[in-house]
Amino acid sequence: MAKKKCKLLEEFKTFITRGNVMDLAVGMIIGAAFTAIVTAVVNGILKPLINMIPGADGSSALMVQLREPAYDAAGNIVKEAVILDFGAVISAIITFLCTALLLFVIVKVFNTVKAKGEELKAKAEAELEKKHKEEEAAAEEAAPVEEAPAVVEEPKETAEDILKQIRDELAKLNAKE
């Protein structure tokens, strides 16, 4: 069990240090900021327009009251009213769709710029490699061609030559004795 926890902690440490967590955190912060902006726009501008759709009295147009609030003798609310607020649901859906659309546009622009950058980088590297090859070819053409030294083959000894050498050596040995 301890090995599993240790391995899990090591994997978590690797995940944290890779940088993906920082990217995720930045994304969450930006997403929260966009959500706040979109929520303000939807609640401040679109929700009043949505609540006016049926033509009722503005704020309660898309609300249905299921139960009246209950009051005590002093006029304090004992039980809250139960209200279905369809306008709030529609506003939340619009908020989600607007936020998703804005984030999609941002990611699309980012990916397009990134792809163009990679394309330009690859093109520059290809041009640099081509230039390098051209320089190498020019250097090879300009360099004097060195001729390889002629290889002089020594004549190979034949079996007859070897036998003659052996005979001469034997003759020298017999003469010394």
N, C-alpha and C positions, 0 to 999 in steps of 0.2 A: 504494500500500500504506500509506503514511504517513497519507493522508487517511482511510482506513478505520479505522486505529487511533485517530486523533484523534477521529473521529466516534463510535467505540465508547466511548472514554473519556468523551466528553461525555454520551452516553446513560447510561453507568454513573453519572456524577456526578449527573445529573438523577434517576435512580432512587434513589440513596443519599439525596439531599436532600429527596425527597418525603415522607419520614416512614414509608413502608411498611416500610423496612428495620428501623426501630426497633420497629414493631409486630410484625414477624416475629421479631425477636430476643426480645422479651418473650414471645411465644407459645412459642418454642422453650424458653426457660428454664422457663416454667410447665409445659410439656409434659414436660420432663425431670424436674421435681420430682414431678409426678403419676406418671410412670413409675417413679421410685424408690420412691414410697410403695406403688404397686400391686405392684411386684416384691417388695418386702418382705412384703406381705400374702400374695401367692401363694406365695412360697418358704417363708415361715415358718408359714403356716396351711394353705393349700390343697394344696401339693405333698405334705406328709406324708399327708394324707387321700387324695390321688390314688394315691400309691404303695401304699396299703393295699388298694386296690380288689380285686385278685385274691386277696388273703388270704395272700400270701407273707410273707416276713420283713421287712416294712416298707420299708426303703430300696431294696431291689433288686426290688421287685414288678414294675415296668414296665421293667426293664433286661434286655437280652439280651447276654451276653458272647460275642463272636464269636471272640476269641483270648485265651488265657491270657497273663499277663505272662511275659516271659523273664528269668531270673536268671542271673548269673554264679556262679563258684565261691564268691565272698565273700558272696553273698546280695544283691548290688545289682541293681536292675532294669536290664536291658539294653534291653528293648523293653516299652513300656507295653501294657497290655491294651486290646483294641478292644471298646468297649461301645456298644451302641445304647441310649440313655436316652429311652424314649418318655415318661416322666414329665416330663422337662425340656421336651420339645417341647409336650406338653399344657399345662404351666405357662406357657410362652412365649405360646401361643395365648390362654390365659386372661388373661395379663398384657396382651396387646394389646387384647383385647376389653374388659376392664375400663377400661383407659386411654382407649380410643376412646369408650366409654360416658360416662365422666366428662367428657371434653372436649366431647362432644356436648351433655351437660346444661348445662355452663357456657356454651357458645356459644348454646344455645337460650334460656337465661335472659337472657344479655346482649342478644340480638336482641329478645327480648320487651320488656325494659326500654327499649331504644333506640327501638323502635316506639311504645311508650306515650309516651315523651318527645317524639318527633316529632309524635305525634297531639295531645298537650297543647299543644305549641308552635303547631301549625297552628290549633287551636281558639282559643288566646289571640290569635293574630294576626287571625283572623276576627272575634273579638269586638271587638278594638281598632279594626279597620277599620270595623266596623258603628257603633261608638261615634263614631268620627271623622266618618263620613257623617251621623249624626244631629246632631252638633254643627254641622256645616256647614249642614245644612238649617235648624236652629234659628237660626243666625246670619243666614241669608238671609231668613228670615221676620221677624226682629227688625229688620233693617236697613231704613231708609226707602227707598222705591222712588223713584228719581230718574227724572223724566220726561225723555225725550230732547228736546233743544231742537228747536223747530219749524223745519223747513227752509223758508226762503222762497225760492221759485223766482223768479228774475228773468225777466221776459218775454223770450222769444226774439225776436231780430230776424228779420224776414221779408225776403225778397228785395226787396220794395218799399221797406222802410225803408233798406236798404243802398243801393239805387239813388238814393234821395233824398239820402243823405249824400254820395254821390259827386257828384251834380249840384251840391249846395251848395258842395262843395270846389272843383269846377271853376269855378263862378261866382266864387268868391273869387279864384282865381288869375287869371281873365280881368279882373277889376276892377283888380287891382294892375298889370297890364301896361298 
